[in-house]
């Protein structure tokens, strides 16, 4: 539920476009670093008697190497499978008995654990989180069971999904040095080969309080939350910090292309260009550019490919925003029998037009309005606030930078957007992949 103060601030922002509109409740946020190195951030929001807890662990695919790929994602599973004090499944049972729910996800950069619960369960949930941070039990039988679960998940999400299979191959081709080349879910042989020693070492290294950031948003007071964090998590000793990743991906000097001939009804086209990290100054312009290109029926590529030429049935784009420079993607799904070469040509021409002629003021304003509406909408819930605070604290180094975002996006000009298009969308910087349905023969 959106409170009255939030509704008023949202309305003023959307109507006036003010970049520095007050963030309701932002002045109540408090942050503390405990002696063991864990950062705890609390944003009180008393609209409803619930709390969202996010634990951001700085462990993802970028922290792996050949032989243990997928292990960060594996721990996302294992963290629900019992400790030295609670049996397998007990975490969920206790959470649900107290009216709560939970989830988790793993990316190339982080693993994030999320709990949502009534405020009456705050101490119980804090104790549950502390227990699995410190006392996870790597029982060999449970490990083998979850190894099979992860292998099955890979089969469903990647091996039997043409779009994911193509993305995985493009990722592995675009990066030749940086561990962003590894699939987050892991390569099949690595999933089959993790040893108990591998798992214990990873847990000791990355599941340490000094490698995590804890967010609590909702019907909770900072002093109460800090006291509980100190009681249950503050007593967990820190570990030596993980070794810093030193590998820098060398500049790509020429286009790379792959073609997969697979059982499929529709051809697929994906393009990926190297671009900046989350903190790259050009990210706001890049995000607005992708909105102009693919967001909504009147966006450039949707209008061209889907409406006018009917050469594709779906087109989209996104840019990675991680610790290190990632990729900017454009992907298209073609109709049965669609012409991959024609779609590639149309996209190339559309991108060249942006580079040569820029974008209009109307397109820039529309993209900014879309971003602004989405930004404020995401902060309308305690879940959205916890996610946003964690994102800015972990990836940008300070949660307060969240409150600078409207001004940063507001400053972007049409020339900024043209410049980032020219910088990113170079053929020598691109990896292009296609899925060709087996029945239509080989492509290229």
ZASE-960395 format. One record per residue (C-alpha): residue in one letter; residue number from 1; x, y, z. Coordinates in Angstrom, 1 decimal. Layout:
<nodes>
{node A; NUM; {X; Y; Z}}
...
</nodes>
This chain:
<nodes>
{node X; 1; {0.0; 0.0; 0.0}}
{node X; 2; {1.3; 3.5; -0.9}}
{node X; 3; {1.1; 6.0; 1.9}}
{node X; 4; {-0.3; 9.5; 1.5}}
{node X; 5; {3.2; 11.1; 1.6}}
{node X; 6; {4.5; 8.8; -1.0}}
{node X; 7; {1.5; 9.3; -3.3}}
{node X; 8; {2.0; 13.1; -3.1}}
{node X; 9; {5.7; 12.9; -3.8}}
{node X; 10; {5.1; 10.5; -6.8}}
{node X; 11; {2.4; 12.9; -8.2}}
{node X; 12; {4.7; 15.9; -7.9}}
{node X; 13; {7.6; 14.1; -9.5}}
{node X; 14; {5.5; 12.9; -12.5}}
{node X; 15; {3.8; 16.2; -13.0}}
{node X; 16; {6.8; 18.5; -12.6}}
{node X; 17; {9.7; 16.3; -13.6}}
{node X; 18; {11.6; 17.5; -10.5}}
{node X; 19; {14.9; 15.6; -10.3}}
{node X; 20; {15.4; 16.1; -6.6}}
{node X; 21; {11.9; 15.4; -5.3}}
{node X; 22; {11.9; 14.4; -1.7}}
{node X; 23; {12.1; 10.6; -1.0}}
{node X; 24; {9.4; 10.0; 1.6}}
{node X; 25; {11.0; 8.3; 4.6}}
{node X; 26; {14.5; 8.5; 3.3}}
{node X; 27; {15.6; 10.6; 6.2}}
{node X; 28; {14.7; 7.7; 8.5}}
{node X; 29; {17.1; 5.2; 6.9}}
{node X; 30; {20.0; 4.2; 9.2}}
{node X; 31; {23.1; 2.1; 8.4}}
{node X; 32; {25.6; 0.4; 10.7}}
{node X; 33; {28.7; -1.7; 10.1}}
{node X; 34; {29.0; -4.4; 12.8}}
{node X; 35; {32.4; -5.4; 14.3}}
{node X; 36; {32.4; -8.5; 12.1}}
{node X; 37; {32.1; -6.4; 8.9}}
{node X; 38; {28.5; -6.9; 8.0}}
{node X; 39; {26.7; -3.8; 6.9}}
{node X; 40; {23.1; -3.5; 8.1}}
{node X; 41; {20.7; -1.0; 6.6}}
{node X; 42; {17.2; -0.3; 7.9}}
{node X; 43; {14.4; 1.7; 6.2}}
{node X; 44; {11.4; 2.0; 8.5}}
{node X; 45; {8.0; 2.0; 6.6}}
{node X; 46; {5.0; 1.5; 8.8}}
{node X; 47; {2.3; 1.4; 6.1}}
{node X; 48; {1.7; -2.3; 6.8}}
{node X; 49; {2.9; -4.5; 9.7}}
{node X; 50; {5.3; -6.5; 7.5}}
{node X; 51; {9.1; -6.6; 7.0}}
{node X; 52; {11.2; -7.4; 3.9}}
{node X; 53; {14.7; -8.8; 4.7}}
{node X; 54; {17.3; -9.0; 1.9}}
{node X; 55; {20.7; -10.6; 2.5}}
{node X; 56; {23.1; -9.7; -0.4}}
{node X; 57; {26.0; -12.1; -0.6}}
{node X; 58; {28.8; -11.0; -2.9}}
{node X; 59; {29.1; -14.4; -4.5}}
{node X; 60; {28.2; -15.2; -8.1}}
{node X; 61; {29.5; -16.6; -11.3}}
{node X; 62; {32.4; -14.1; -11.5}}
{node X; 63; {33.8; -15.8; -8.3}}
{node X; 64; {34.2; -19.2; -10.0}}
{node X; 65; {36.7; -20.9; -12.2}}
{node X; 66; {36.8; -23.9; -14.5}}
{node X; 67; {35.9; -27.0; -12.4}}
{node X; 68; {33.5; -25.3; -10.0}}
{node X; 69; {31.3; -23.2; -12.3}}
{node X; 70; {27.7; -23.1; -10.9}}
{node X; 71; {28.7; -23.5; -7.3}}
{node X; 72; {27.4; -20.1; -6.3}}
{node X; 73; {24.0; -21.1; -7.6}}
{node X; 74; {24.3; -24.5; -5.9}}
{node X; 75; {24.6; -22.7; -2.6}}
{node X; 76; {21.3; -20.9; -3.3}}
{node X; 77; {19.8; -24.3; -3.1}}
{node X; 78; {21.9; -25.6; -0.2}}
{node X; 79; {21.1; -22.7; 2.1}}
{node X; 80; {17.6; -24.1; 2.5}}
{node X; 81; {18.7; -27.6; 3.2}}
{node X; 82; {19.5; -27.8; 6.9}}
{node X; 83; {22.1; -26.7; 9.4}}
{node X; 84; {23.7; -28.3; 12.4}}
{node X; 85; {20.7; -27.2; 14.4}}
{node X; 86; {17.8; -27.5; 11.9}}
{node X; 87; {17.0; -30.3; 9.6}}
{node X; 88; {16.4; -30.1; 5.8}}
{node X; 89; {13.2; -28.2; 5.1}}
{node X; 90; {13.0; -26.7; 8.6}}
{node X; 91; {13.9; -23.2; 7.5}}
{node X; 92; {10.9; -23.1; 5.2}}
{node X; 93; {8.6; -24.8; 7.8}}
{node X; 94; {9.5; -22.3; 10.6}}
{node X; 95; {9.2; -19.4; 8.1}}
{node X; 96; {5.8; -20.5; 7.0}}
{node X; 97; {4.6; -21.2; 10.5}}
{node X; 98; {5.3; -17.6; 11.3}}
{node X; 99; {3.4; -16.3; 8.4}}
{node X; 100; {6.4; -15.6; 6.2}}
{node X; 101; {7.7; -16.6; 2.8}}
{node X; 102; {11.1; -16.5; 1.1}}
{node X; 103; {13.0; -16.8; -2.2}}
{node X; 104; {16.5; -16.4; -3.6}}
{node X; 105; {18.4; -15.8; -6.8}}
{node X; 106; {21.9; -16.0; -8.1}}
{node X; 107; {23.5; -13.8; -10.8}}
{node X; 108; {27.0; -13.4; -12.2}}
{node X; 109; {27.8; -11.1; -9.4}}
{node X; 110; {25.7; -11.9; -6.3}}
{node X; 111; {23.4; -14.3; -4.5}}
{node X; 112; {20.5; -12.6; -2.8}}
{node X; 113; {18.2; -14.2; -0.1}}
{node X; 114; {14.8; -12.6; 0.5}}
{node X; 115; {12.4; -13.1; 3.3}}
{node X; 116; {8.9; -11.4; 3.7}}
{node X; 117; {7.2; -11.8; 7.1}}
{node X; 118; {5.0; -10.1; 9.7}}
{node X; 119; {6.9; -7.9; 12.1}}
{node X; 120; {6.0; -10.3; 14.9}}
{node X; 121; {8.4; -12.8; 13.3}}
{node X; 122; {11.4; -10.5; 13.1}}
{node X; 123; {13.5; -12.1; 15.8}}
{node X; 124; {12.7; -15.6; 14.6}}
{node X; 125; {13.7; -14.8; 11.0}}
{node X; 126; {16.9; -13.1; 12.2}}
{node X; 127; {17.8; -16.2; 14.1}}
{node X; 128; {17.1; -18.4; 11.1}}
{node X; 129; {19.3; -16.2; 8.8}}
{node X; 130; {22.1; -16.2; 11.4}}
{node X; 131; {21.9; -20.0; 11.7}}
{node X; 132; {22.4; -20.7; 8.0}}
{node X; 133; {25.1; -18.1; 7.6}}
{node X; 134; {27.2; -19.8; 10.3}}
{node X; 135; {26.0; -23.5; 10.6}}
{node X; 136; {25.1; -24.8; 7.1}}
{node X; 137; {25.4; -28.6; 7.1}}
{node X; 138; {26.9; -30.0; 3.9}}
{node X; 139; {25.6; -33.5; 4.3}}
{node X; 140; {26.9; -35.7; 1.5}}
{node X; 141; {23.5; -37.3; 0.8}}
{node X; 142; {21.8; -33.9; 0.6}}
{node X; 143; {24.6; -32.6; -1.6}}
{node X; 144; {24.0; -35.4; -4.1}}
{node X; 145; {20.3; -34.9; -4.1}}
{node X; 146; {20.7; -31.2; -4.8}}
{node X; 147; {23.3; -31.9; -7.4}}
{node X; 148; {20.6; -33.8; -9.2}}
{node X; 149; {18.1; -31.0; -8.8}}
{node X; 150; {20.5; -28.5; -10.2}}
{node X; 151; {21.3; -30.8; -13.2}}
{node X; 152; {17.6; -31.1; -13.9}}
{node X; 153; {17.1; -27.4; -13.6}}
{node X; 154; {19.9; -26.8; -16.1}}
{node X; 155; {18.2; -29.3; -18.5}}
{node X; 156; {14.9; -27.5; -18.2}}
{node X; 157; {16.1; -23.9; -18.3}}
{node X; 158; {19.1; -24.2; -20.7}}
{node X; 159; {19.5; -27.5; -22.5}}
{node X; 160; {15.8; -27.6; -23.5}}
{node X; 161; {15.4; -23.9; -24.1}}
{node X; 162; {16.7; -22.6; -27.4}}
{node X; 163; {16.9; -19.0; -26.4}}
{node X; 164; {18.8; -19.7; -23.2}}
{node X; 165; {21.1; -22.1; -25.0}}
{node X; 166; {21.9; -19.4; -27.6}}
{node X; 167; {22.5; -16.8; -24.9}}
{node X; 168; {24.9; -19.2; -23.0}}
{node X; 169; {26.9; -19.7; -26.2}}
{node X; 170; {27.1; -16.0; -27.0}}
{node X; 171; {28.2; -15.2; -23.4}}
{node X; 172; {30.9; -17.9; -23.6}}
{node X; 173; {32.0; -16.5; -27.0}}
{node X; 174; {31.9; -12.8; -26.1}}
{node X; 175; {34.2; -13.2; -23.1}}
{node X; 176; {37.5; -14.9; -23.6}}
{node X; 177; {39.2; -14.0; -20.3}}
{node X; 178; {36.7; -12.7; -17.7}}
{node X; 179; {34.7; -15.2; -15.7}}
{node X; 180; {31.5; -13.6; -16.9}}
{node X; 181; {31.9; -16.2; -19.7}}
{node X; 182; {30.7; -18.9; -17.3}}
{node X; 183; {27.0; -19.8; -17.1}}
{node X; 184; {25.6; -19.0; -13.7}}
{node X; 185; {24.0; -22.4; -13.5}}
{node X; 186; {27.3; -24.1; -14.3}}
{node X; 187; {28.7; -26.3; -17.1}}
{node X; 188; {27.3; -29.9; -16.9}}
{node X; 189; {30.7; -31.6; -16.1}}
{node X; 190; {31.3; -29.1; -13.3}}
{node X; 191; {27.9; -29.7; -11.8}}
{node X; 192; {28.7; -33.4; -11.8}}
{node X; 193; {32.2; -32.9; -10.4}}
{node X; 194; {32.0; -30.5; -7.4}}
{node X; 195; {33.7; -32.1; -4.4}}
{node X; 196; {32.8; -31.6; -0.7}}
{node X; 197; {36.1; -29.8; -0.3}}
{node X; 198; {35.1; -27.4; -3.1}}
{node X; 199; {31.8; -26.7; -1.4}}
{node X; 200; {33.3; -26.2; 2.1}}
{node X; 201; {36.0; -23.8; 0.8}}
{node X; 202; {33.4; -21.7; -1.1}}
{node X; 203; {31.1; -21.5; 1.9}}
{node X; 204; {33.9; -20.5; 4.3}}
{node X; 205; {35.2; -17.9; 1.8}}
{node X; 206; {32.0; -16.2; 0.7}}
{node X; 207; {29.3; -16.9; 3.3}}
{node X; 208; {31.0; -14.6; 5.8}}
{node X; 209; {29.3; -11.6; 7.5}}
{node X; 210; {32.0; -9.3; 6.1}}
{node X; 211; {31.0; -10.4; 2.6}}
{node X; 212; {27.3; -9.7; 3.0}}
{node X; 213; {25.0; -6.7; 3.3}}
{node X; 214; {21.7; -7.0; 5.2}}
{node X; 215; {18.7; -4.9; 4.4}}
{node X; 216; {15.5; -4.6; 6.5}}
{node X; 217; {12.6; -2.5; 5.2}}
{node X; 218; {9.2; -2.2; 6.8}}
{node X; 219; {7.5; -2.1; 10.2}}
{node X; 220; {10.7; -2.1; 12.2}}
{node X; 221; {12.7; 0.6; 14.0}}
{node X; 222; {16.5; 0.8; 13.4}}
{node X; 223; {17.5; 0.4; 17.0}}
{node X; 224; {15.4; -2.8; 17.3}}
{node X; 225; {16.9; -4.2; 14.0}}
{node X; 226; {20.4; -3.4; 15.0}}
{node X; 227; {20.1; -5.0; 18.4}}
{node X; 228; {18.7; -8.2; 16.9}}
{node X; 229; {21.4; -8.2; 14.2}}
{node X; 230; {24.1; -7.8; 16.9}}
{node X; 231; {22.5; -10.6; 19.0}}
{node X; 232; {22.3; -13.2; 16.3}}
{node X; 233; {24.7; -12.2; 13.5}}
{node X; 234; {27.2; -9.9; 15.2}}
{node X; 235; {28.6; -12.9; 17.1}}
{node X; 236; {29.6; -14.7; 13.9}}
{node X; 237; {33.3; -14.1; 13.2}}
{node X; 238; {34.5; -12.6; 10.0}}
{node X; 239; {36.6; -14.4; 7.4}}
{node X; 240; {39.6; -13.3; 5.4}}
{node X; 241; {38.2; -11.2; 2.5}}
{node X; 242; {37.9; -13.1; -0.8}}
{node X; 243; {40.7; -12.5; -3.3}}
{node X; 244; {39.9; -9.6; -5.6}}
{node X; 245; {39.2; -10.5; -9.2}}
{node X; 246; {42.0; -9.0; -11.3}}
{node X; 247; {41.1; -10.2; -14.8}}
{node X; 248; {40.1; -7.5; -17.2}}
{node X; 249; {38.5; -8.5; -20.4}}
{node X; 250; {40.6; -7.4; -23.4}}
{node X; 251; {39.0; -5.2; -25.9}}
{node X; 252; {37.2; -7.1; -28.7}}
{node X; 253; {38.8; -6.4; -32.0}}
{node X; 254; {36.4; -8.1; -34.4}}
{node X; 255; {32.9; -9.4; -34.7}}
{node X; 256; {32.3; -13.0; -33.5}}
{node X; 257; {29.5; -15.1; -35.0}}
{node X; 258; {27.9; -18.4; -34.0}}
{node X; 259; {25.1; -20.4; -35.5}}
{node X; 260; {23.2; -23.2; -33.8}}
{node X; 261; {21.1; -25.7; -35.8}}
{node X; 262; {18.4; -26.9; -33.4}}
{node X; 263; {15.0; -28.5; -33.3}}
{node X; 264; {12.9; -25.3; -33.4}}
{node X; 265; {9.7; -23.8; -34.8}}
{node X; 266; {11.1; -20.2; -35.0}}
{node X; 267; {14.5; -18.7; -35.8}}
{node X; 268; {16.2; -16.6; -33.1}}
{node X; 269; {18.7; -13.8; -33.4}}
{node X; 270; {20.7; -12.4; -30.5}}
{node X; 271; {23.3; -9.7; -30.6}}
{node X; 272; {25.6; -8.7; -27.7}}
{node X; 273; {28.1; -5.8; -27.4}}
{node X; 274; {30.6; -5.1; -24.7}}
{node X; 275; {29.5; -2.2; -22.5}}
{node X; 276; {30.1; -0.7; -19.1}}
{node X; 277; {29.6; -1.8; -15.5}}
{node X; 278; {26.8; -0.7; -13.2}}
{node X; 279; {28.8; 2.4; -12.2}}
{node X; 280; {29.8; 3.5; -15.8}}
{node X; 281; {28.7; 7.1; -16.3}}
{node X; 282; {27.1; 6.2; -19.6}}
{node X; 283; {24.6; 3.7; -18.1}}
{node X; 284; {21.7; 6.2; -17.8}}
{node X; 285; {22.1; 7.1; -21.4}}
{node X; 286; {22.4; 3.5; -22.4}}
{node X; 287; {19.2; 2.5; -20.5}}
{node X; 288; {17.2; 5.3; -22.1}}
{node X; 289; {18.6; 4.3; -25.5}}
{node X; 290; {17.4; 0.7; -25.1}}
{node X; 291; {14.0; 2.1; -24.0}}
{node X; 292; {13.8; 4.1; -27.2}}
{node X; 293; {14.7; 1.1; -29.3}}
{node X; 294; {12.5; -1.6; -27.8}}
{node X; 295; {10.2; -0.5; -25.0}}
{node X; 296; {6.6; -0.3; -26.1}}
{node X; 297; {4.8; -0.7; -29.4}}
{node X; 298; {6.0; 2.7; -30.6}}
{node X; 299; {9.6; 2.0; -29.9}}
{node X; 300; {11.9; 2.0; -32.9}}
{node X; 301; {12.7; -1.6; -33.3}}
{node X; 302; {9.3; -2.9; -32.4}}
{node X; 303; {7.6; -0.5; -34.8}}
{node X; 304; {10.1; -1.5; -37.6}}
{node X; 305; {10.5; -5.2; -37.1}}
{node X; 306; {7.1; -6.3; -35.8}}
{node X; 307; {4.6; -3.7; -37.0}}
{node X; 308; {6.0; -2.4; -40.4}}
{node X; 309; {8.1; -5.2; -41.8}}
{node X; 310; {6.5; -8.1; -39.9}}
{node X; 311; {10.0; -9.6; -39.9}}
{node X; 312; {9.9; -10.5; -36.2}}
{node X; 313; {7.2; -11.4; -33.7}}
{node X; 314; {9.1; -10.1; -30.7}}
{node X; 315; {12.1; -7.8; -30.0}}
{node X; 316; {13.8; -6.8; -26.8}}
{node X; 317; {16.9; -5.5; -25.2}}
{node X; 318; {18.7; -5.1; -21.9}}
{node X; 319; {22.1; -4.1; -20.6}}
{node X; 320; {24.0; -6.0; -17.9}}
{node X; 321; {24.7; -3.9; -14.8}}
{node X; 322; {27.3; -5.7; -12.7}}
{node X; 323; {30.6; -5.2; -10.9}}
{node X; 324; {32.6; -5.3; -14.1}}
{node X; 325; {31.8; -4.3; -17.7}}
{node X; 326; {29.2; -6.6; -19.2}}
{node X; 327; {27.1; -6.9; -22.3}}
{node X; 328; {24.3; -5.0; -24.0}}
{node X; 329; {21.9; -7.3; -25.7}}
{node X; 330; {19.3; -7.1; -28.5}}
{node X; 331; {17.3; -10.2; -29.3}}
{node X; 332; {14.6; -11.0; -31.8}}
{node X; 333; {12.2; -13.9; -32.2}}
{node X; 334; {11.2; -14.5; -35.9}}
{node X; 335; {8.1; -16.0; -37.3}}
{node X; 336; {8.3; -19.5; -38.7}}
{node X; 337; {10.3; -19.4; -41.9}}
{node X; 338; {11.6; -15.9; -41.0}}
{node X; 339; {14.6; -14.3; -42.7}}
{node X; 340; {17.5; -14.0; -40.2}}
{node X; 341; {19.7; -12.0; -42.6}}
{node X; 342; {16.9; -9.5; -43.2}}
{node X; 343; {16.3; -8.9; -39.5}}
{node X; 344; {20.0; -8.5; -38.9}}
{node X; 345; {20.1; -5.9; -41.8}}
{node X; 346; {17.1; -4.0; -40.4}}
{node X; 347; {18.6; -3.8; -36.9}}
{node X; 348; {21.9; -2.7; -38.3}}
{node X; 349; {20.2; 0.1; -40.3}}
{node X; 350; {18.2; 1.2; -37.2}}
{node X; 351; {21.3; 1.4; -35.1}}
{node X; 352; {23.2; 3.2; -37.8}}
{node X; 353; {20.4; 5.8; -38.0}}
{node X; 354; {20.7; 6.5; -34.2}}
{node X; 355; {24.5; 6.9; -34.6}}
{node X; 356; {24.2; 9.1; -37.6}}
{node X; 357; {21.1; 11.1; -36.9}}
{node X; 358; {20.5; 10.8; -33.2}}
{node X; 359; {17.1; 10.6; -31.4}}
{node X; 360; {14.4; 13.2; -31.1}}
{node X; 361; {13.6; 15.3; -28.0}}
{node X; 362; {10.2; 13.6; -27.9}}
{node X; 363; {11.8; 10.1; -27.8}}
{node X; 364; {14.1; 11.2; -25.0}}
{node X; 365; {11.3; 12.6; -23.0}}
{node X; 366; {9.2; 9.5; -23.5}}
{node X; 367; {12.0; 7.3; -22.3}}
{node X; 368; {12.6; 9.5; -19.3}}
{node X; 369; {8.9; 9.3; -18.4}}
{node X; 370; {9.0; 5.5; -18.7}}
{node X; 371; {12.0; 5.3; -16.5}}
{node X; 372; {10.6; 7.8; -13.9}}
{node X; 373; {7.3; 5.9; -13.6}}
{node X; 374; {9.1; 2.6; -13.2}}
{node X; 375; {11.5; 4.0; -10.7}}
{node X; 376; {8.8; 5.4; -8.4}}
{node X; 377; {6.6; 2.4; -8.9}}
{node X; 378; {9.4; 0.1; -7.7}}
{node X; 379; {9.7; 2.1; -4.5}}
{node X; 380; {6.0; 1.8; -3.7}}
{node X; 381; {6.5; -1.5; -1.7}}
{node X; 382; {8.8; -2.6; 1.0}}
{node X; 383; {10.1; -5.3; -1.3}}
{node X; 384; {11.0; -2.7; -4.0}}
{node X; 385; {12.7; -0.5; -1.4}}
{node X; 386; {14.8; -3.4; -0.1}}
{node X; 387; {15.8; -4.4; -3.6}}
{node X; 388; {16.7; -0.8; -4.6}}
{node X; 389; {18.7; -0.1; -1.4}}
{node X; 390; {20.7; -3.3; -1.8}}
{node X; 391; {21.4; -2.7; -5.4}}
{node X; 392; {22.8; 0.7; -4.8}}
{node X; 393; {24.7; -0.3; -1.6}}
{node X; 394; {26.3; -3.4; -3.2}}
{node X; 395; {26.9; -2.3; -6.8}}
{node X; 396; {27.3; 1.5; -6.4}}
{node X; 397; {29.0; 1.4; -3.0}}
{node X; 398; {26.5; 3.6; -1.2}}
{node X; 399; {22.7; 3.2; -0.8}}
{node X; 400; {22.4; 7.0; -0.8}}
{node X; 401; {23.2; 7.1; -4.5}}
{node X; 402; {19.7; 5.7; -5.1}}
{node X; 403; {18.4; 9.1; -4.3}}
{node X; 404; {20.6; 10.7; -7.0}}
{node X; 405; {19.3; 8.5; -9.8}}
{node X; 406; {16.4; 10.7; -10.9}}
{node X; 407; {18.8; 13.6; -11.3}}
{node X; 408; {21.3; 11.5; -13.3}}
{node X; 409; {18.6; 10.3; -15.7}}
{node X; 410; {17.1; 13.8; -15.9}}
{node X; 411; {20.5; 15.2; -17.1}}
{node X; 412; {20.8; 12.8; -20.1}}
{node X; 413; {20.6; 14.6; -23.4}}
{node X; 414; {19.9; 13.4; -26.9}}
{node X; 415; {23.6; 13.8; -27.7}}
{node X; 416; {24.5; 11.6; -24.7}}
{node X; 417; {22.3; 8.9; -26.2}}
{node X; 418; {23.8; 9.2; -29.7}}
{node X; 419; {27.3; 9.1; -28.2}}
{node X; 420; {26.7; 5.9; -26.2}}
{node X; 421; {25.2; 4.3; -29.3}}
{node X; 422; {28.3; 5.1; -31.3}}
{node X; 423; {30.5; 3.8; -28.5}}
{node X; 424; {28.7; 0.5; -27.9}}
{node X; 425; {27.1; -0.5; -31.2}}
{node X; 426; {30.3; -1.2; -33.2}}
{node X; 427; {30.4; -4.4; -35.3}}
{node X; 428; {34.0; -5.0; -34.1}}
{node X; 429; {32.5; -5.0; -30.5}}
{node X; 430; {29.7; -7.4; -31.3}}
{node X; 431; {29.0; -11.1; -30.9}}
{node X; 432; {26.1; -12.3; -33.0}}
{node X; 433; {24.3; -15.6; -32.7}}
{node X; 434; {21.4; -17.3; -34.4}}
{node X; 435; {19.3; -20.4; -33.9}}
{node X; 436; {18.3; -22.0; -37.3}}
{node X; 437; {15.5; -24.5; -37.2}}
{node X; 438; {16.9; -27.8; -38.3}}
{node X; 439; {14.3; -28.3; -41.0}}
{node X; 440; {15.4; -25.1; -42.7}}
{node X; 441; {19.0; -26.2; -43.2}}
{node X; 442; {22.2; -24.5; -42.2}}
{node X; 443; {22.5; -20.7; -42.1}}
{node X; 444; {25.5; -18.7; -43.4}}
</nodes>
